[in-house]
Amino acid sequence: MAESIVSLSDVKIFQGENLILQDVNINVNKGEFVYLVGKTGTGKSSLLKTLYGDLPLKEGNGMVAGYNLRQMNWKKVPFLRRSLGVVFQDFQLLTDRNVHENLKFVLKATGWKDNKLMEEKINDVLDKVGLRSKGFKMPFEMSGGEQQRVDIARALLNSPKLVLADEPTGNLDPETSDEIMQLLFQIAKDFNTSVIMATHDYIVINRYPARMLKTERGHVYDSASVTSTY
Ligand SMILES: Nc1ncnc2c1ncn2[C@@H]1O[C@H](COP(=O)(O)OP(=O)(O)OP(=O)(O)O)[C@@H](O)[C@H]1O
């Protein structure tokens, strides 16, 4: 049986006192690529924040990468985060150091100590995103697409079971978006990493079709489900 990486059942998601999403039942398996779509303000970010422990799960049950969201507390959140890779549209590299040093900074911040292992890991993730020879470059010397690749490399540092990508192609031209999509699909396929990607970009979705979760009127509709509106 396929291994489940995300499993939400009868979940309600709140922002403060406001109920944003209800009856959320989602299962994402290992290595699966899933889009998260929906109009602005319908709850995509709230759903992602629930998955990475930024919004506490108050109702329903949720497991992410083996962590029980109902039993999360501030001590456990960093462990959950380490088993996830989060990619943002507007991630900023530290401008005063090169790509390699940026990645090393993240490794150290997440508890890595051995220099040799850190070097190996950095080379490994740069290889995965096709930037092996660009580690010495300063952020201002990189194109938008290259910076997005570095962000994906950063997300892969701790060998995540799940990558959450929030509008990763939002600021990119169509050709560069294509490259990033190919990379994200390759990561899902080659490393069996699940990817959930929030996007408004239907051009990208049409070119790279995959299962879709759609937030609408307080619910999440699943294109893989028979009751879906697709
Ligand atoms: N920190 C917050 N406090 C209170 N309400 C919030 C907060 N963040 C978001 N909301 C509200 O929750 C609802 C869902 O917002 P959310 O950011 O999850 O939507 P979204 O689908 O991700 O939108 P976008 O596509 O614009 O990012 C909106 O009504 C928003 O106003």
The ligand as a MOL file (V3000), in Angstrom:
LIG
                    3D

  0  0  0     0  0            999 V3000
M  V30 BEGIN CTAB
M  V30 COUNTS 31 33 0 0 0
M  V30 BEGIN ATOM
M  V30 1 N -3.0990 36.1910 10.1360 0
M  V30 2 C -4.4100 36.2410 9.8230 0
M  V30 3 N -5.3040 36.6570 10.7210 0
M  V30 4 C -6.6390 36.7040 10.4220 0
M  V30 5 N -7.1520 36.3470 9.2380 0
M  V30 6 C -6.2870 35.9190 8.3020 0
M  V30 7 C -4.8760 35.8460 8.5350 0
M  V30 8 N -4.2710 35.3790 7.4170 0
M  V30 9 C -5.2710 35.1740 6.5150 0
M  V30 10 N -6.4700 35.4930 7.0420 0
M  V30 11 C -7.7800 35.3830 6.3670 0
M  V30 12 O -7.9980 34.0200 6.0490 0
M  V30 13 C -8.6260 33.8900 4.7800 0
M  V30 14 C -7.7980 32.9490 3.9120 0
M  V30 15 O -6.5250 33.5680 3.6270 0
M  V30 16 P -5.3320 32.7810 2.9410 0
M  V30 17 O -4.1370 33.6790 3.0060 0
M  V30 18 O -5.2450 31.4320 3.5210 0
M  V30 19 O -5.8830 32.6970 1.4460 0
M  V30 20 P -5.1100 32.3210 0.1050 0
M  V30 21 O -6.0560 31.4600 -0.6690 0
M  V30 22 O -3.7780 31.7610 0.4300 0
M  V30 23 O -4.9400 33.7210 -0.6050 0
M  V30 24 P -3.7560 34.2030 -1.6200 0
M  V30 25 O -3.9830 33.4590 -2.9030 0
M  V30 26 O -4.0540 35.6670 -1.7410 0
M  V30 27 O -2.4600 33.9250 -0.9560 0
M  V30 28 C -8.7690 35.3090 4.2170 0
M  V30 29 O -10.0840 35.7430 4.4710 0
M  V30 30 C -7.7860 36.1050 5.0330 0
M  V30 31 O -8.2440 37.4210 5.1760 0
M  V30 END ATOM
M  V30 BEGIN BOND
M  V30 1 1 1 2
M  V30 2 1 2 3
M  V30 3 2 2 7
M  V30 4 2 3 4
M  V30 5 1 4 5
M  V30 6 2 5 6
M  V30 7 1 6 7
M  V30 8 1 6 10
M  V30 9 1 7 8
M  V30 10 2 8 9
M  V30 11 1 9 10
M  V30 12 1 10 11
M  V30 13 1 11 12
M  V30 14 1 11 30
M  V30 15 1 12 13
M  V30 16 1 13 14
M  V30 17 1 13 28
M  V30 18 1 14 15
M  V30 19 1 15 16
M  V30 20 2 16 17
M  V30 21 1 16 18
M  V30 22 1 16 19
M  V30 23 1 19 20
M  V30 24 2 20 21
M  V30 25 1 20 22
M  V30 26 1 20 23
M  V30 27 1 23 24
M  V30 28 2 24 25
M  V30 29 1 24 26
M  V30 30 1 24 27
M  V30 31 1 28 29
M  V30 32 1 28 30
M  V30 33 1 30 31
M  V30 END BOND
M  V30 END CTAB
M  END
